[in-house]
């Protein structure tokens, strides 16, 4: 009976989601308003260390519409510590075609975290769901 209990507890612990281990994590949802998209990126980096930055690139696809792309470069990051996550909402302006609501399988987002010297520390790539927020 003890072995069965231990097995059940182990199984339950495996089912509990864990926090991402990389220092940057792009959420899979983005909200669109006025043709701009807002991406949400969680970051952890050394507490109080200034000049960390994010670059976020988004692509929205929908059959019958021009593909919307946009990039925000060098968005400032607030560092709360290597074990503390801080969410950063990043506004991404379109390059040409405005962003729109879509859940297409080809939608993508990439977030890049750079340290104060500009070195790429981590990248998070996800399929993105774009929701209207008007």
C-alpha positions in Angstrom: 0.0 0.0 0.0 2.9 2.4 0.8 4.4 1.8 -2.7 1.0 2.6 -4.3 0.7 5.8 -2.4 4.2 6.8 -3.3 3.5 6.0 -7.0 0.3 8.2 -6.9 2.1 11.1 -5.3 4.9 10.9 -7.8 2.3 10.8 -10.6 0.6 13.9 -9.2 3.8 15.8 -8.9 4.7 15.1 -12.6 1.3 16.5 -13.5 1.9 19.9 -11.8 3.1 22.4 -14.4 6.5 24.0 -13.7 7.8 27.4 -14.4 9.8 27.8 -17.6 13.5 27.4 -17.0 14.7 29.9 -19.7 15.0 33.5 -18.6 12.4 34.7 -21.2 9.0 33.3 -21.9 6.6 34.6 -24.6 2.9 34.2 -23.8 0.9 32.6 -26.6 -1.8 35.3 -26.5 -1.6 38.8 -28.0 -4.2 41.5 -28.0 -4.8 43.7 -31.0 -6.2 47.2 -30.9 -5.9 49.9 -33.6 -3.8 47.7 -35.8 -1.1 47.3 -33.1 -0.5 44.1 -31.1 0.5 43.8 -27.5 2.7 40.8 -26.6 3.3 39.6 -23.1 6.8 38.4 -22.2 7.9 37.1 -18.8 11.6 37.7 -17.9 13.9 37.0 -15.0 17.3 38.6 -14.8 19.8 39.7 -12.1 18.0 42.1 -9.7 18.4 45.7 -10.3 20.7 45.2 -13.2 19.9 47.9 -15.8 20.0 47.9 -19.6 18.5 44.4 -20.3 16.3 44.6 -23.4 13.7 42.6 -25.3 13.1 42.3 -29.0 9.7 41.0 -30.0 8.7 40.0 -33.5 5.1 39.0 -34.3 3.5 37.6 -37.5 -0.3 37.3 -37.9 -1.7 35.2 -40.8 -5.3 34.9 -42.1 -6.4 33.6 -45.5 -7.6 36.4 -47.7 -5.7 39.1 -45.8 -2.2 40.5 -46.1 0.1 39.0 -43.5 0.8 41.4 -40.7 4.4 41.6 -39.3 6.0 43.9 -36.8 9.1 44.1 -34.5 9.8 46.1 -31.4 13.6 46.4 -30.7 15.3 47.2 -27.5 12.3 47.4 -25.2 13.6 48.0 -21.7 13.4 45.2 -19.1 12.9 45.5 -15.3 15.0 42.9 -13.5 13.5 41.6 -10.2 16.0 38.7 -9.7 17.0 35.4 -11.3 14.2 33.6 -9.5 11.5 36.3 -9.9 9.4 36.6 -13.0 8.2 40.0 -14.2 5.7 40.3 -17.0 6.5 43.0 -19.7 3.7 44.1 -22.0 5.3 45.0 -25.3 3.5 47.0 -28.0 4.4 45.9 -31.5 3.5 48.3 -34.4 2.9 46.7 -37.8 5.5 47.1 -40.5 2.8 47.6 -43.2 -0.5 45.6 -42.9 -2.2 46.2 -39.5 -2.5 43.4 -37.0 -5.9 41.6 -36.7 -7.6 38.9 -34.6 -6.7 35.4 -35.8 -5.9 32.0 -34.5 -4.2 30.6 -37.6 -1.6 27.9 -37.1 1.0 30.0 -38.9 0.9 32.9 -36.4 4.2 33.2 -34.7 6.0 35.2 -32.1 9.6 35.4 -31.1 11.0 37.2 -28.0 14.7 37.7 -27.6 16.3 38.7 -24.3 19.6 40.6 -24.4 22.0 41.4 -21.5 23.4 44.9 -21.0 26.3 44.2 -23.5 23.8 43.3 -26.2 24.5 39.6 -26.1 21.6 37.3 -26.8 20.8 35.4 -23.6 17.6 33.5 -24.5 14.9 33.2 -27.1 11.3 32.1 -26.8 9.3 31.2 -30.0 5.6 30.4 -29.9 2.5 30.0 -31.9 0.5 33.1 -31.1 -3.3 33.6 -30.8 -4.3 37.2 -31.7 -7.4 38.5 -29.9 -9.3 41.7 -30.7 -9.2 44.3 -27.9 -11.2 47.3 -28.9 
